[in-house]
Amino acid sequence: MPETPIPADEAERLREMDDLQVLNPALEPELQAIATLAARICGVPIALVNLVGGERQYFKGRAGIALSGVDRDSGFCPYTVFERELLEVTDALTDPRFQEDPLVAGEPHVRYYVGVPMLSSRGHALGTVCLFDHRPRRLTPEQHQVLRVLAANATMLLELRGHARESERVTRSLREVQELKAQFLRTINHELRTPMTSIRSYLHLLEEDEGLDERTRDRFLQVVERNTTHLMDLLDELLLLASLNAGTAAFTPARADLADIARRAVDAVSREAEDREHSLRLHAPAGAQVRVDAERLEHALRHVLGNAIKFTPPGGSIDVAVSRDPVPTLEIRDTGIAVGMEDLEHVFEDFYRASNAEEQAIAGLGIGLAITSKIVRWHGGAARMENEEHGGIHVTLTLPVPAPRTAQDAP
């Protein structure tokens, strides 16, 4: 049997059908009606609305046959798609292209075929509206024209259905964006208003009560300074996120030891972990060489550790491990609160706060893990989070193996 021809626009043709989400065996009622109408108008026993995929053909509408599809290399329709014109085979047993085809040699013993390509608005032949008979025959020019009209209508229905699905997706995405915006505004309002209210209250006390002793005034000023620092940190994080999204963040990569970076990050959060009575352990053999912006990567790791500290109940444990085989990797395991499965795929998105954070009113803007993921991805690595089997969270930050040292490398 001759080899099935492949259209020159095959990749784009298949991509369009993927966009339309039509390559599946489900019957479409409207296309089923077109197949039934074609069979009755032309007086043939079998009619199909057939989409030709990369490996299979999908019968989206059918009359007179129970099959849901066949292999790509079987039948007549791939030739119609390839030629992009009406194809009529009056007697398949006399055509060398189809004499040995399973549909001709076996059930349903096809002798006659006519197919019209379904040409999309992008100019690709997605499939056919086609007819089969068990005996040789020929249709009239009027019947050919009917098939062309039906094929055009079948294509239009497919495209309208695909556009409707895309519109639903866009609408859903816009709704999610609006919900995220509302959540962000609620969160940022709380995160900014709380320290601002505290600062204003203490400043009023300092201004209005001249009888405060020096020790009390110092304590009030410390509260003001602490809240001011918190506000500045929040603004710095928001600016960093914006610059990472815009691709304008400054990076200065150089060779470094991943163990040293991990040790500095752990030291930076150790006091916070102690206050929460956490056991914070570092397992970091030296020699895991990476080419990174050490300050940025340390910042990313501190966000993961800060998250672990916030979501791990007092008395829990947090373990940080550095490995170098097969690639440089940072692993952070804690005994904290598991993340819902519906949240896991979103935790690295901008401003996303998992449901457990909302339910337990745990402070945060939902940008720490987003910053972590963007910094790691800028280095050519990847960030992943998963729930531990027996409770807790496992975060993995992988980095690419550095190229051999050159004379231009920073020390």
Secondary structure, 3 states (H helix, E strand, C coil): CCCCCCCCCHHHHHHHHHHHCCCCCCCCHHHHHHHHHHHHHHCCCEEEEEEECCCEEEEEEEECCCCCEEECCCCCHHHHHHHCCCEEECCHHHCCCCCCCHHHHCCCCCCEEEEEEEECCCCCEEEEEEEEECCCCCCCHHHHHHHHHHHHHHHHHHHHHHHHHHHHHHHHHHHHHHHHHHHHHHHHHHHHHHHHHHHHHHHHHHHHCCCCCHHHHHHHHHHHHHHHHHHHHHHHHHHHHHHHHHCCCCCCCEEEEHHHHHHHHHHHHHHHHHHCCCEEEEECCCCCEEEECHHHHHHHHHHHHHHHHHHCCCCCEEEEEEECCCCCEEEEEECCCCCCHHHHCCCCCCCCCCHHHHHCCCCCCCCHHHHHHHHHHHCCCEEEEEECCCCCEEEEEECCCCCCCCCCCCC
